[in-house]
Amino acid sequence: MARRTYAVIGGGPAGMTAASRIKRLHPESRVVVVERSRYVSYAACGIPYYLGGLVESLDKLIHYPVSVFREKRGIEVYTETEAVALEPGRLVARGPDGEFTVEWDMLLVATGARPVKPPIPGVELDGIATLRILEDAERARRLLEGARRVAVVGGGYIGVEVAENLKARGLDVVLFEMLPHVMPTLDGDMASHIEEEMRRNGVELHTGEPVREFVGDGSGRVRRVVTDKGVYDVDAVILAVGVRPDTRLAEMLGLELGVRGAVKVDSRLRTSMEGVYAAGDVAETFNRVTGKPDWIPLAPTANKMGYVAGTNMAGGDIEFPGVVGTAVTKVFGLEIGRTGLSEEQARKAGFNPLGVHISAKTRPGYYPGGGVLRLKLVADIDSGRLLGVQAVGVEVLPRIDAAAALLYHGASVKDVFFTDLAYAPPFAPAWDPLVIAARVAMRRLR
């Protein structure tokens, strides 16, 4: 193959995985990565734990320093560099040393997602931070210095994780969620356990209470959060109301957009323009449960999409088969996991869902340790197909991972029941909670 130039915009998990894959398959090719942050290949999911002090320095969140890619892999990486113009075959970027042009043969758009900054009066005041890149974490940690009472706006994964970590710092935390319950990817009956845990650990929780205004003092620093129900004094605000695909450059190039405004791609992650691929949080993916395009911005998905895009850009032929939307976290002493569709999501997707709840011990009663796991299994009444699983409690991960594997392969509830899960008293009961939930569901299915 003739020596080609591959341009990658974005140095996150998708971009750096793709760049490394291209260079491995075609070491003679030129691979150029443009990244607006000072860092590449970092764990943004660790930012809440950095704010809480569990992670001592930002360096701990970096998987590989830039030098690994530049010196060991031969990739041209330009950090603190913005792509300012993009057209077929040509990229103009601006960095610390000025502007430069890259004439590319193939392009990967891996610009990720950007935090939603809601159009709330006062949102530009000092003392209000969003969290996405490591520089955001630095700014947020600085603004927390000297703070005693902090508002977290948004009750999704990042919001509840930040609330936990700010409490670990000894701060007073008030969390606002405009929807009726936190963790909107869960059903309300499961989210209620998380809310109980947060309140039990001192988080002042306001659900169903959208923020209407931020009010500052004479210096322009935020001091109050205003809702329809009250006015709350604060010293700082963390905005965690979600993200959206960062498609500004994709639109500049004229790429077709798809689900939720993400870049439309096929199974090989090709966009609507010849020679241009997209991967990671900027691109749509395929939901194996609904059988439709979807947008599920998660780091494991971005890494795998980067692998597929890089392989295909280098002349390979591999498809990205899609995902089922698996995620886990923890809030104080409660582990949380979900995969597939919630009951609400299943109904909106056109299924006839059945939701089954069980509460079970994770070890036999005679063996010490373990605890209680609350699990919800969602199935389609008409077909008996497994649609999703949610879990809160202890030892969530093995059940969610098993459910994710079954969902990936289109399993039925009967398949879940007969799955040969391991048993030994130190690890699990003979009737695993996942199997118990399937057994209960089988009784109620048609």
C-alpha positions in Angstrom: 0.0 0.0 0.0 1.3 3.5 -0.8 2.2 5.7 2.1 -1.0 7.4 3.3 -1.7 10.2 5.7 -4.4 9.5 8.3 -5.8 12.4 10.3 -7.6 11.8 13.6 -9.4 14.6 15.3 -9.7 13.7 19.0 -7.3 12.1 21.4 -9.7 10.2 23.6 -10.3 6.5 23.8 -11.7 6.1 20.2 -9.1 8.4 18.6 -6.0 7.0 20.2 -7.1 3.4 19.8 -7.8 4.0 16.1 -4.5 5.8 15.6 -2.6 3.0 17.3 -4.4 0.4 15.3 -3.6 2.1 12.0 0.1 2.5 12.9 0.3 -1.2 13.9 -1.2 -2.4 10.6 0.7 0.2 8.5 3.7 1.4 10.3 5.0 3.2 7.2 1.9 5.5 7.1 1.7 8.9 8.6 -0.8 9.2 11.4 -1.7 12.7 12.8 -3.8 13.2 15.9 -5.1 16.6 16.9 -6.4 17.0 20.4 -7.6 20.3 22.1 -6.7 19.1 25.6 -3.2 18.9 27.1 -3.8 15.2 27.5 -4.7 12.1 25.5 -5.7 8.6 26.4 -7.1 9.6 29.8 -9.9 8.3 32.1 -12.5 11.0 32.3 -14.7 8.7 34.3 -12.2 9.1 37.1 -12.8 12.8 37.5 -15.4 12.6 40.3 -12.8 10.5 42.3 -10.2 13.2 41.7 -12.5 15.8 43.1 -13.1 13.7 46.2 -9.4 13.1 46.8 -9.4 9.4 46.1 -7.3 10.0 43.1 -4.4 12.2 44.2 -3.3 13.7 40.9 -4.5 14.0 37.3 -1.5 12.0 36.2 -3.1 8.9 37.7 -6.0 9.3 35.2 -3.7 9.1 32.2 -3.5 5.6 30.6 -0.4 6.5 28.5 1.5 9.7 28.3 1.8 11.5 25.0 5.4 10.4 24.7 4.3 6.7 24.3 2.4 7.5 21.2 5.0 9.9 19.8 8.2 8.0 20.5 7.2 4.4 20.7 4.4 4.2 18.2 5.5 6.9 15.8 2.2 8.8 15.9 2.3 12.6 15.4 0.2 13.9 18.3 -0.6 17.6 18.6 -2.1 18.5 22.0 -3.6 21.9 23.0 -4.5 22.1 19.3 -7.8 22.9 17.7 -9.1 21.9 14.3 -10.2 25.3 12.9 -11.0 24.4 9.3 -12.0 21.1 7.7 -12.8 20.2 4.2 -12.3 17.0 2.0 -8.6 16.1 2.1 -7.5 19.1 4.1 -7.4 20.0 7.8 -6.2 23.3 9.3 -5.3 23.2 12.9 -4.1 25.8 15.4 -1.8 25.0 18.3 0.8 26.6 20.6 3.2 27.1 17.6 0.6 28.5 15.3 -1.5 27.1 12.4 -0.5 24.2 10.2 -2.2 22.2 7.5 -2.6 18.4 7.2 -3.4 17.0 3.7 -5.2 13.7 4.6 -6.1 10.6 2.7 -8.4 9.3 5.4 -10.0 11.0 8.3 -11.4 9.9 11.7 -13.8 12.2 13.5 -13.5 11.2 17.2 -14.4 14.5 18.8 -16.4 12.9 21.6 -19.2 14.7 23.4 -19.4 18.0 25.1 -21.2 18.9 28.4 -24.6 20.3 28.1 -24.7 23.9 29.5 -28.4 24.6 30.0 -29.6 28.1 29.1 -30.2 29.1 32.7 -29.8 32.7 33.7 -26.5 33.1 35.5 -24.9 30.0 34.2 -21.8 31.9 33.1 -21.1 33.1 36.7 -17.8 32.2 38.3 -17.9 29.2 40.5 -19.9 27.1 38.1 -18.1 24.2 36.4 -18.8 21.4 34.0 -16.8 18.1 33.9 -15.5 16.5 30.7 -11.8 16.8 30.1 -9.0 16.8 32.7 -8.6 20.6 32.6 -12.2 20.8 33.7 -11.3 18.7 36.7 -8.4 21.1 37.6 -10.8 24.1 37.4 -13.4 22.3 39.5 -11.0 21.3 42.2 -9.8 24.9 42.4 -13.2 26.4 42.7 -14.0 23.9 45.5 -11.2 25.3 47.7 -12.8 27.1 50.6 -16.3 26.0 49.6 -18.6 24.6 52.3 -21.8 24.0 50.5 -21.9 22.9 46.8 -24.8 22.3 44.5 -24.7 19.5 42.0 -27.2 20.0 39.1 -28.1 16.7 37.5 -28.7 13.2 39.0 -27.2 10.9 36.4 -24.0 8.9 36.7 -21.7 11.8 37.0 -24.0 13.8 39.3 -24.4 11.1 41.9 -20.7 10.1 41.8 -19.7 13.8 42.3 -22.2 14.1 45.2 -20.6 11.1 46.9 -17.1 12.4 46.4 -17.9 15.9 47.6 -19.4 14.4 50.8 -16.1 12.5 51.2 -14.4 15.8 51.2 -16.6 16.9 54.1 -18.7 19.3 52.0 -22.4 19.9 52.3 -24.0 18.8 49.1 -27.4 19.7 47.6 -28.3 17.9 44.4 -31.0 19.0 41.9 -32.6 16.7 39.4 -35.4 18.0 37.2 -36.8 14.5 36.5 -38.9 12.6 39.1 -35.9 10.5 40.2 -32.1 10.3 40.0 -30.4 7.9 37.5 -32.9 8.3 34.6 -31.5 5.2 32.8 -33.1 3.2 35.7 -36.8 2.8 36.4 -38.1 4.9 39.3 -38.7 1.8 41.5 -35.0 1.0 41.4 -33.8 4.6 41.6 -35.7 5.0 44.9 -33.1 2.8 46.6 -30.3 5.1 45.4 -32.1 8.1 46.7 -32.6 6.5 50.1 -28.8 5.8 50.2 -27.9 9.3 49.2 -30.2 10.9 51.8 -28.9 8.4 54.5 -25.4 9.7 53.8 -26.3 13.4 54.1 -27.0 14.5 50.5 -29.8 17.1 50.3 -31.8 15.7 47.4 -34.3 17.7 45.3 -35.9 15.6 42.6 -38.5 17.0 40.2 -37.1 20.4 40.9 -35.5 22.1 37.8 -33.1 25.0 38.4 -34.4 28.3 37.1 -31.6 30.7 37.9 -28.1 31.1 39.4 -27.6 34.3 41.4 -24.2 35.8 42.0 -22.6 38.3 44.4 -21.0 41.6 43.6 -17.8 39.9 42.4 -19.7 37.7 39.9 -19.4 34.5 41.9 -22.3 32.2 42.2 -24.0 32.4 45.6 -27.6 31.1 45.1 -29.5 28.5 43.2 -33.1 29.4 42.5 -35.9 26.9 41.7 -39.7 27.1 41.7 -39.6 25.7 45.2 -37.0 27.7 46.9 -33.7 29.6 47.0 -30.6 27.8 48.2 -27.3 29.3 49.3 -24.2 27.7 47.8 -20.5 28.4 47.4 -20.0 26.5 44.1 -22.0 24.6 41.4 -21.1 21.5 39.5 -23.2 21.1 36.3 -23.8 17.4 35.4 -26.9 17.6 33.2 -25.6 15.3 30.5 -23.6 15.5 27.3 -24.3 15.8 23.6 -22.2 14.7 20.5 -19.6 17.3 19.6 -20.4 17.4 15.9 -19.2 20.9 15.1 -16.4 19.7 12.9 -18.5 16.9 11.4 -21.1 19.5 10.4 -18.4 21.7 8.9 -17.5 18.8 6.7 -21.1 18.2 5.8 -21.5 14.8 7.3 -24.9 13.3 7.8 -26.2 13.2 11.3 -28.3 10.4 12.8 -29.8 9.5 16.2 -29.8 12.3 18.8 -27.6 14.4 16.5 -24.7 12.0 16.5 -22.8 11.3 13.3 -24.5 8.7 11.2 -22.3 5.7 10.5 -22.6 2.2 9.1 -21.5 -1.0 10.7 -17.9 -0.4 9.6 -18.1 3.2 11.1 -18.0 4.9 7.7 -19.8 8.2 7.5 -21.7 9.7 4.6 -18.4 10.9 3.0 -15.9 8.7 1.3 -12.8 8.2 3.3 -14.2 9.7 6.5 -15.0 7.6 9.6 -16.4 8.5 13.0 -16.1 6.6 16.3 -16.7 7.1 20.0 -19.2 9.5 21.7 -19.5 11.6 18.5 -21.0 8.7 16.5 -24.2 6.8 16.7 -24.1 3.1 17.4 -26.4 0.1 17.0 -28.6 -1.1 19.9 -28.7 -4.9 19.8 -31.8 -5.0 22.0 -34.0 -2.7 19.9 -32.3 -3.5 16.6 -32.1 0.2 15.8 -29.4 2.9 15.7 -28.8 4.5 19.1 -26.4 6.8 20.9 -24.8 5.4 24.0 -21.7 7.4 25.0 -19.6 5.0 27.1 -15.9 4.5 27.3 -15.8 0.8 26.6 -17.9 1.4 23.5 -15.6 4.2 22.3 -12.5 2.0 22.7 -14.0 -0.8 20.6 -15.4 1.6 18.0 -11.9 3.1 17.7 -10.4 -0.4 17.1 -13.0 -1.1 14.4 -12.5 2.3 12.7 -8.7 2.0 12.8 -8.8 -1.5 11.4 -11.1 -0.6 8.5 -9.2 2.7 7.7 -6.0 0.6 7.4 -7.7 -1.7 4.8 -9.2 -4.3 7.1 -12.8 -5.4 7.1 -14.5 -5.7 10.5 -18.0 -4.7 11.7 -19.0 -3.1 14.9 -21.9 -5.3 16.0 -23.4 -2.9 18.5 -24.0 -2.7 22.2 -26.6 -3.3 24.9 -25.8 -0.3 27.1 -24.1 -1.8 30.1 -23.0 0.5 32.9 -22.1 0.2 36.6 -21.2 2.6 39.4 -21.5 3.0 43.1 -22.9 5.6 45.5 -21.7 5.3 49.0 -22.3 1.7 50.1 -24.6 0.9 47.2 -23.5 -0.7 43.9 -25.6 0.1 40.9 -25.7 -1.6 37.5 -27.9 -1.8 34.4 -27.8 -3.4 31.0 -30.3 -3.4 28.1 -33.6 -1.5 28.4 -35.5 -0.3 31.5 -39.2 -1.1 31.6 -39.9 2.5 30.5 -37.5 2.3 27.7 -38.8 -1.0 26.5 -42.4 0.3 26.4 -41.2 3.4 24.4 -39.4 1.0 22.0 -42.6 -0.8 21.2 -42.2 -3.9 23.4 -44.8 -5.3 25.8 -42.7 -5.3 28.9 -42.9 -7.2 32.1 -40.8 -6.0 35.1 -40.0 -8.5 37.8 -38.4 -7.5 41.1 -36.6 -9.8 43.5 -34.5 -9.3 46.6 -32.0 -12.0 47.4 -28.9 -12.8 49.3 -25.6 -13.0 47.4 -24.2 -15.8 49.6 -25.8 -18.8 51.3 -27.3 -18.0 54.7 -24.8 -20.2 56.5 -21.7 -18.5 54.9 -20.5 -15.2 56.3 -20.3 -12.1 54.1 -22.3 -11.1 51.1 -25.4 -9.0 51.4 -28.7 -8.2 49.7 -29.1 -7.6 46.0 -32.2 -6.0 44.6 -32.6 -7.0 41.0 -35.2 -6.1 38.3 -35.5 -8.2 35.2 -37.4 -6.8 32.2 -38.7 -9.1 29.6 -41.1 -9.0 26.6 -44.4 -10.6 27.5 -45.2 -11.6 23.9 -41.9 -13.3 23.0 -40.3 -14.2 26.4 -37.2 -12.4 25.3 -34.9 -10.8 27.9 -34.8 -7.0 27.5 -32.9 -5.7 30.4 -31.6 -6.1 34.0 -31.1 -3.5 36.7 -29.5 -4.2 40.1 -28.7 -2.3 43.2 -27.0 -3.6 46.4 -23.8 -5.6 46.7 -22.0 -7.8 44.2 -23.8 -6.3 41.3 -21.0 -6.6 38.7 -21.1 -10.4 38.0 -24.9 -10.4 37.6 -24.9 -7.4 35.3 -22.0 -8.8 33.2 -23.8 -12.1 32.9 -27.0 -10.4 31.8 -25.1 -8.3 29.3 -23.6 -11.3 27.6 -27.1 -13.0 27.4 -28.6 -9.8 26.1 -25.9 -9.5 23.5 -26.9 -12.9 22.1 -30.7 -12.2 22.2 -31.4 -14.7 25.1 -34.9 -15.5 26.3 -35.8 -15.5 30.0 -35.7 -19.3 29.8 -32.1 -19.1 28.6 -31.3 -16.9 31.6 -32.9 -19.5 33.9 -30.8 -22.4 32.4 -27.5 -20.5 32.1 -24.9 -22.5 34.0 -23.7 -19.9 36.5 -21.1 -20.9 39.0 -21.9 -21.8 42.6 -19.8 -22.1 45.7 -20.7 -20.8 49.2 -17.9 -18.2 49.3 -19.1 -16.6 46.1 -22.8 -17.2 45.4 -25.9 -19.3 46.4 -27.0 -22.3 44.5 -29.9 -20.2 43.2 -28.2 -17.1 41.9 -30.3 -13.9 42.1 -30.3 -13.6 38.3 -31.7 -17.1 38.0 -34.3 -16.5 40.7 -35.5 -13.4 38.8 -35.8 -15.5 35.6 -37.7 -18.2 37.5 -40.2 -15.6 38.8 -40.5 -14.0 35.3 -41.2 -17.4 33.7 -44.3 -17.9 35.9 -45.8 -14.6 34.6 -45.0 -14.8 30.9 -47.6 -16.0 28.5 
